[in-house]
Amino acid sequence: MITAIVLLKAEVHSIPETGQAIAELPSVSEVYSVTGTWDLAAIVRVASQDELGHAITQQIDKIPGITASETLLGLQVFSRHDLDRLFSVGFEEQP
């Protein structure tokens, strides 16, 4: 699994709509509105480099309101958060 963090600049008046449109893409697991130089940060998870390229250049970058992007590739994960959540599916405490 390839994980990428895509940092995005968006037209100020369209940040909520742009973020929602990105969040609806199948390769995007989360989108955050952020402070600083960038407006949005999208977490993209795909199976291959080809899928990553398609997700960024043919989907995310084509969404209206996006003005710039920078992609960071995840190299090593230091958090077990996602693994813990995956293995706990169906084992939620019952009242």
C-alpha positions as CSV (number, residue, x, y, z in Angstrom):
1,M,0.0,0.0,0.0
2,I,1.3,3.4,-1.0
3,T,0.4,6.3,1.2
4,A,0.8,9.9,0.1
5,I,0.0,13.2,1.8
6,V,-1.1,15.7,-0.9
7,L,-0.9,19.4,0.2
8,L,-3.2,21.6,-1.6
9,K,-3.9,25.3,-2.1
10,A,-7.4,26.2,-3.0
11,E,-9.4,29.3,-3.8
12,V,-10.4,30.7,-0.4
13,H,-14.1,30.9,-1.1
14,S,-14.3,27.3,-2.2
15,I,-12.2,25.5,0.5
16,P,-15.2,23.6,2.0
17,E,-16.6,22.5,-1.3
18,T,-13.2,21.6,-2.7
19,G,-12.3,19.6,0.4
20,Q,-15.6,17.7,0.2
21,A,-15.1,16.9,-3.5
22,I,-11.6,15.5,-2.7
23,A,-12.9,13.5,0.2
24,E,-15.4,11.7,-2.1
25,L,-12.6,10.3,-4.3
26,P,-12.1,6.5,-3.7
27,S,-8.3,6.8,-3.2
28,V,-8.7,9.5,-0.6
29,S,-9.1,8.3,3.0
30,E,-9.1,11.7,4.7
31,V,-9.0,15.4,4.0
32,Y,-8.0,18.1,6.5
33,S,-8.4,21.8,6.4
34,V,-5.1,23.1,7.7
35,T,-3.3,26.3,8.8
36,G,-0.1,27.6,7.3
37,T,1.0,27.8,3.7
38,W,-1.4,25.1,2.5
39,D,-5.2,25.1,2.7
40,L,-6.0,21.3,2.6
41,A,-4.1,18.1,3.2
42,A,-5.4,14.9,1.7
43,I,-4.3,11.4,2.7
44,V,-4.2,9.2,-0.4
45,R,-3.9,5.4,-0.1
46,V,-3.4,3.3,-3.3
47,A,-1.9,0.0,-4.3
48,S,0.5,1.2,-7.0
49,Q,2.5,4.1,-8.4
50,D,0.2,4.2,-11.4
51,E,-2.9,4.5,-9.2
52,L,-1.2,7.3,-7.3
53,G,-0.3,9.2,-10.5
54,H,-3.9,8.8,-11.7
55,A,-5.4,9.9,-8.4
56,I,-3.3,13.1,-8.3
57,T,-3.1,14.2,-11.9
58,Q,-6.4,13.0,-13.2
59,Q,-8.6,13.4,-10.2
60,I,-7.4,15.7,-7.4
61,D,-5.7,18.3,-9.5
62,K,-8.7,18.5,-11.8
63,I,-11.1,19.5,-9.1
64,P,-12.3,23.1,-9.5
65,G,-10.8,25.4,-6.9
66,I,-7.4,23.7,-6.6
67,T,-4.6,26.2,-7.4
68,A,-1.5,24.3,-6.4
69,S,-0.4,21.0,-4.9
70,E,2.6,19.2,-3.5
71,T,2.8,15.4,-2.9
72,L,4.7,13.8,-0.1
73,L,5.2,10.0,-0.2
74,G,5.0,8.1,3.0
75,L,8.1,6.0,3.5
76,Q,7.7,4.5,7.0
77,V,4.8,4.5,9.4
78,F,5.4,5.0,13.1
79,S,1.8,4.8,14.3
80,R,-0.3,1.7,14.8
81,H,-3.5,3.7,14.8
82,D,-4.7,2.4,11.4
83,L,-3.7,-1.2,12.2
84,D,-5.4,-1.2,15.6
85,R,-8.6,0.2,14.0
86,L,-8.5,-2.4,11.2
87,F,-8.1,-5.4,13.6
88,S,-10.8,-4.1,15.9
89,V,-13.6,-4.1,13.3
90,G,-16.5,-6.1,14.6
91,F,-15.1,-6.2,18.1
92,E,-16.6,-3.0,19.5
93,E,-17.8,-3.2,23.0
94,Q,-21.5,-4.0,23.3
95,P,-23.6,-2.1,25.9
